[in-house]
Amino acid sequence: MAMTNTSHTADIGISLSGIQETLFITLVGKYNDFFRSRPLLADRWAVAILDHLDPQQQAALVARVPSYFKHSPYVPMRSYTIDTWAASFLARHRDQAVAVVHLGCGLDARALRLRGKCGVNVRWIDLDLPDVIDARRRVAACMPEPAMATAAGEVYSYQMVAADVTAEGWLKDLPTDRPTLVLIEGLIMYLRVKDAEGLLRRLRSHFEPGGGELVVDLVSPQMATLQKWPFKILGDFDAPFGYTPNSFQDVLKSDKRLQLVEGDYFTNWPVVQLLGSGPRVCLWFLSWIPYFSGLFSLMRLKM
């Protein structure tokens, strides 16, 4: 992975620990996607952030990220699929007020990637732990906040919220006056079972007045096994998996009011067809092995 450190902003140092550090795994995955011959995301903001990390931190970080996440298309596949679902939600509500709430936003630039897909009245909220939100503010020169409304009659607001999703206070401050899309990416698998199920119940109850959808990615119990010795698929990142449901039905049991709109394993996502022949063949092969075909999945739920 070639790094360039020649642009306009000063080097940035970001200090995170534990589960928060996993945002670097996704950042590196998106960086590498940008330089593929057929990128899925072409996320220039991920490139800008990584290229402007302190050089020593940059080198150490790249060395730590496990090879699977460096070279696999999984991270951009997941983000591309969620972007597609989010864009569909925004298109279906283009002429009405909606909200998007991205939980565990990390250093993701989804609000920027989808700014052009937003309709006449969108409230976008990126939420993560205080240290992560501080990191987002520190990389503002590389990843600025989305542009506010530019056309007459258009309303667009963007807000960053520093909060722990397992706490209860932050949710009461979020308005419920419109259909809301809640995005949970790369987060719920690190929560304890009771915290994950409690979060799903609270989200469903809180946003009931305006309704909306919830998108969440999952890892399987088999993936939790691969995380441990001898595979250690997350390398030396201190991020043990907690919530690893066996099936979509297990997720729906957390709140019977949730309705499954669509969901599938990563080997079956439509985005697979956009990959090169090598990754497509690999994923086709994995799709025939039950242990591996369901390692990762995505669900879209009606709240």
GITA-V575958 format. One record per residue. RES is the residue in one letter. BURIAL is + if it has 9 or more other ideal C-beta (glycine too) atoms within 8 Angstrom, else -. Layout:
BEGIN
RES,BURIAL + RES,BURIAL
END
This chain:
BEGIN
M,- + A,- + M,+ + T,- + N,+ + T,- + S,- + H,- + T,+ + A,- + D,+ + I,+ + G,- + I,+ + S,- + L,+ + S,- + G,- + I,- + Q,+ + E,+ + T,+ + L,+ + F,+ + I,+ + T,+ + L,+ + V,+ + G,+ + K,+ + Y,+ + N,+ + D,+ + F,+ + F,- + R,- + S,- + R,- + P,+ + L,+ + L,+ + A,- + D,+ + R,- + W,+ + A,+ + V,+ + A,+ + I,+ + L,+ + D,+ + H,+ + L,+ + D,- + P,- + Q,- + Q,+ + Q,+ + A,+ + A,- + L,+ + V,+ + A,- + R,+ + V,+ + P,+ + S,- + Y,- + F,+ + K,+ + H,- + S,+ + P,+ + Y,+ + V,+ + P,+ + M,+ + R,+ + S,+ + Y,+ + T,+ + I,+ + D,+ + T,+ + W,+ + A,+ + A,+ + S,- + F,+ + L,+ + A,+ + R,- + H,+ + R,- + D,- + Q,+ + A,+ + V,+ + A,+ + V,+ + V,+ + H,+ + L,+ + G,+ + C,+ + G,+ + L,+ + D,+ + A,+ + R,+ + A,+ + L,+ + R,+ + L,+ + R,+ + G,- + K,- + C,+ + G,+ + V,+ + N,+ + V,+ + R,+ + W,+ + I,+ + D,+ + L,+ + D,+ + L,+ + P,- + D,+ + V,+ + I,+ + D,+ + A,+ + R,+ + R,- + R,- + V,+ + A,+ + A,- + C,+ + M,+ + P,- + E,- + P,+ + A,- + M,- + A,- + T,- + A,- + A,- + G,- + E,+ + V,+ + Y,+ + S,- + Y,+ + Q,- + M,+ + V,+ + A,+ + A,+ + D,- + V,+ + T,- + A,- + E,- + G,- + W,+ + L,+ + K,- + D,- + L,+ + P,- + T,+ + D,- + R,+ + P,+ + T,+ + L,+ + V,+ + L,+ + I,+ + E,+ + G,+ + L,+ + I,+ + M,+ + Y,+ + L,+ + R,- + V,- + K,- + D,+ + A,+ + E,+ + G,+ + L,+ + L,+ + R,+ + R,+ + L,+ + R,+ + S,- + H,+ + F,+ + E,+ + P,- + G,+ + G,+ + G,+ + E,+ + L,+ + V,+ + V,+ + D,+ + L,+ + V,+ + S,+ + P,- + Q,+ + M,+ + A,+ + T,- + L,+ + Q,+ + K,- + W,- + P,- + F,- + K,+ + I,+ + L,+ + G,- + D,- + F,+ + D,- + A,+ + P,- + F,+ + G,+ + Y,+ + T,+ + P,+ + N,- + S,- + F,+ + Q,- + D,+ + V,+ + L,+ + K,- + S,+ + D,+ + K,- + R,- + L,+ + Q,- + L,+ + V,- + E,- + G,+ + D,- + Y,+ + F,+ + T,+ + N,- + W,+ + P,- + V,+ + V,+ + Q,- + L,- + L,+ + G,- + S,- + G,- + P,+ + R,+ + V,- + C,- + L,+ + W,+ + F,- + L,+ + S,+ + W,- + I,- + P,- + Y,- + F,+ + S,+ + G,+ + L,+ + F,+ + S,+ + L,+ + M,+ + R,+ + L,+ + K,+ + M,+
END
